[in-house]
Amino acid sequence: MPVILAIESSCDETSAAVYADGKMLSNIIANQTIHEAYGGVVPELASRVHQQNIIPAVQQAISNAKVSKNDIDAVAFTRGPGLLGSLLVGVSFAKAFALAQNLPLIEVNHMQAHILAHFIDEPKPTFPFLCLTVSGGHTQIVLVKDYFDMEVIGHTQDDAAGEAMDKTSKILGLPYPGGPLIDKYARQGNPNAYQFPEPQIPGYNFSFSGLKTAILYFIQKNEAAAPGFVQNNMADICASVEKRIVTILLNKLTKAALDYGIKDVALAGGVSANTGLRQGLHELGNKYNWNTFVPKMEYCTDNAAMIAIAGYYKFLQKDFTDQHVAPLARMPF
């Protein structure tokens, strides 16, 4: 079986992984804390930190996998979508490494890789299945017919679910990144304490901009009436916001699964690490007798392991690219 070195640098995580013999031998993720001071990812800073992290991450991934660079059969990398400067670091390194070692290059679509993370470990979904991919930049319902035969049947028309959580946390005065903090507070609160609207969007599409505005007005109104309202009710507010975001996501997913008659249903992307969303899918699985799939936590956020597994299946198909490849900030699914 081929030994695949994988590189992921689409946003603010520099990651490298090695996959061989049907196992993920290593998965190194270097996070960037520099963005906390700015309340969000600063693209120029992200690309600079990627340059600092890429070589140590790759060295550590190869070392942890107990292989040498001469054992590697191909280099897989994220071509897009993502921040162009960040992608450029990973793509350039992958091309240089492959050129120096005379190895084939495998380009990977970041969003497809999130879905294929389900094939790293057992249990694995059966084709066709539905996957709700939710992150800071994307919210999609994908009909997965084969490893690289995927159709987006629903998507957000404005903000993504993760973006809505991050913006809500900013309104609440929580530090970046806010998604995990909302999850933490929500575990301590009453999800029925406050009611937020559910957008009525046709089909399987989503919208979160109206919800974000409703939350902003709710906070402004209550904080003006009772200073300290947010601080005194943080857990209940977070629990109520999380409940609404989760119900928006799962109501659309349920509609798609019932309409398509599909029993294998999965989550992917950074927001799939959210406790409420994972629990909600599990409850729906019990209700509708679905087979539900959620990746391990380390495979939810951006990571090179998902790039490695996608690269492995592309290697089997001999789907290689060349040294002329360039990163794409927007990449067709």
N, C-alpha and C positions, 0 to 999 in steps of 0.2 A: 504494500500500500504506500502511496506517496507521502512524503513529509512536507507539510505546507507551513511556510512562515507567513503570518498575516499581520497587517498593519492597519490601524484605525486612527484617524486624526481629523474627523469631520467637524468637531466643535471644540470642546475644552478638555477632553480626555485623550492623552497619548497612550495608545495601547498596542501591545504586541503579543502574539500567541503562536504556539506551535501545535499542530494537529498531525497525528500519525497513528497507524495501527488501530484505527477506530476509536481513538481516545484523544481528549484534549490534554496534552502534556503540560501546557503552561498557559497562563492568561494574565499578563501583567498590565495593570491600569495605573497610570500616573495622573492623578487629579491636579487641577489648577486652583489654588486658593486665592490667586491675585485678584480675581473678579469680585470677590465678596465686598471689597471696599466700594465698588461701583454699582452694586445692586443688579448686576447682569453681566453677561459675557461681552468683553470688549474684543472685537475681532483682531485688531492689530496686536494686542497683548497676547491673545491666545496663540497666534502663529509664532510669536517670539518664544514662548514657553515650550511649544512643540519642538522647536529647534534644539532647545536645551535637553528635552526629555527623550527624544526619539532614539538616540544611540544607546543610552543606558537601558531603556525599556526593551529594545531588541536584544541587547546583550543578556539581560536578565531572563528574558523569555527562552532564549536558546540554552542558557545555562541550566535553568530550572527543568527544561525538557530533557536534559542529559543527552543532547545531540550536539554535533558540530555544524558549522555553516556548510561544510562539504557534504553533509547528509541531506541537506534541503533539496527538494525536487522542484519547487515552484514558489513564487512570491505572490500572495494575494493582497490586495489593498483596496481601500475605499476610494472610489473615483468621485462619488457624489451621492446624494446631495449633501450640502453642508456649507460652511464658511470657506470661501475660496482660498484665503491665505492659509488657513489650517490644512485644508486638503492638499495644497501645494507642497507642504512640508512632507506629508506622508507619501504622496505620489512620487515626489522627487527622490526620496530615500529608497522607495521600492524599486524604482527604475535603476538607480545607481547600484543597489545591491544585486539585482538580477543581472545587470550588465557585467559587473565584476565577477560574478560566479557563473555566468553563461546559463542563466535559468529562464524559464518561461514566466511571463507576467500574466496575472489574472485580475481583471478589474471587477469590482463588486459594487452593486447598488446597495447603499446603506440601509434603505428601508426593506428591501428584499432580505437582507442579512438578518434584520431583527426577526423576521418571520422564520427564517431557516434556523434560528437559534433553538427552535423546538426539536431539531434533529441531532443535537449534540448528545443528549442523554435519553434514556428511556424514562417514561413511555413516550412514544412518538405518535403524532396524529396521522390519520389515514386520509389520503386524497379522495375526494375534494373535502376541504375544511374551510371554515371561516376564521379569520384572524382580525381582531381589533388591535390595530397598532396605534399607540398613544404615546406622545412625547411632547417636549417643549415646542417643537416646530411642526408636528404632524398629528393629525387624527384621521384615521382611515378605517373602513371596513373592507377587507380584501378577501376575495374568493380565490383560494389557492387550489389550483387544479393539478399542478405538478411543481417540481422544485423551482422552475423558472417560468412557469405558465401561471401568472397571477393577474387578476382583474380587480381594480379598485371600483367597488360598487357604491361606496359612500365616502364622503370626505368633508372636512370642515370648510365652511364658506368664509371664515374670517380667522378668529383666534383658534389655536389648538388647545386641547384640554390642559396640557402642562403649562402652557402660557397663561391660561386663565388662573391656574393655581398660583403661579409665580406672581402675577399681577395682584391677585387677592392678598397674598402675603405681604406685598409691598404696601398696599392700602392699610393693612393691619399693623404695619410698622415692624414686621419680622425681617430678619436678615436674609440675604440670598445665600443659597437657594432655598426658596420657601416651600416647595412641594413636600419635602420630608418633614418640615416643621408643622405644616397643616395636618399631615398624617398623624404626627405625634400628639398634637393637641386634640385632634378629633377622637382619639381613643379614650380621652378623658371626659368628653362632652356628650350632650344630648343632641342627636341628629334631628330631632323634631322640634327643637327650641324655636327656630326661626324658619319661615317659609320663603324660598326664593323661586322665581318663575322658571318654567321649562319652556324653551323656545319651540314653537310649532313649525318645524321645517319639514317640507315634504320629502318622501322617499327615505333614503338611508343617510342623508346628509346631516351635518351638525352646524351649530352656530353657538359661539360662546361670548361674543362681544356684548350682546344685550344683557346676559347674566352678569358679566363683569361690571357693566354700568349700574345695574340694579344693586349689586353689592356695594359699590361706591356710594350711591345715594343713601342706602340703608345705614352705612357707617357714619356718613356725614350728618344725617338727621339725628341719629341716636346719640352720637358723641356731642352734638350741639345741645341736645336736651338734657343730657346727663354726662358731663365730663368724666372720663375714666371708664365709660361704658365698654370700650373695646378691651381694656386691660382686665376689667372685672368679669367679662363674659367670653374671654378668648376661646376657651375649650368648646363652648356651645356654638359660637360663631363658626369655628373651623369645622366642627362636626356637621353643622347644617349646610355649609358650603360644600364640603366633600360629598355629603349625601346627594345634593342636587347634581353635581358634576357626574357622579357615578350613575345616578338614575338616567341622566341624559344619554350617557354612553351605552349603558346596558339595555335601555328601552329600544334603541336603534339596532343594537346587535341582536336582540331577541326577535325583532320584526324580520330582520334579514334571515336569521336561522330558520324561522318558521316558514317564511315565504319560499326559501330554497330547499326546505326539507333536509337540512344538514344537521347531523348529530355530533360531529367533532368540531368544537369551538375553542379558540385559543386567544390569549392576550400576548402582546409583545410591546416593546418600547419602554422608555424610562418610567412612564406613569403606571406601567403594569406592576411596579414595585409597591404601589399604594395598597395598603392593607384593606381598605374598604372596597376597592375595586376587585381585588382577589377574592375576598369573601363573597361579594355579590355574584361573581361568576360561578363560584362553587355552589351557592344557593340555587341559582338558575339551573345549573347542571342537575341538581337533585330534583328540581321541579319538573324539568322537561326530559329527564333521562338522557342528558347530553354526556359525552366524554369531554371533559374540560382540561385544558393544558395551559400552564403558566411556567415560564422559564425560572430557573434558579435566580436568586437576586443578582448574582454577579453577571448574569447574561441579560438582565433587563436594561440596565443603562448602557451607554455606548461602550463597546468592548471589542477586542480583536478576535475573540473566540468565535463570535458570530460571522466575522469576515472569513475566518479559517474554514468553518464548515461550509459556507457558500463556495469558497475557493476549492474545496475538496470536490464538491459535486460538479463544479465547472471543469476541474482537472479531468474528471472521468469522461466528460464530453469533449475534451481537448479544445475547450473554448478559451483561447489565449488572446492576448492583445500584444501590441508591439511598443517599441520605445518612443513612438510618436504620440502616445496617449497623453491627454491633458485632463486636469480635474474639471469637474462641472458643478457649479454651485446649485444649479437645478438639473436634475437628471430624470429623464422619463422612466416611469415604472416599468 
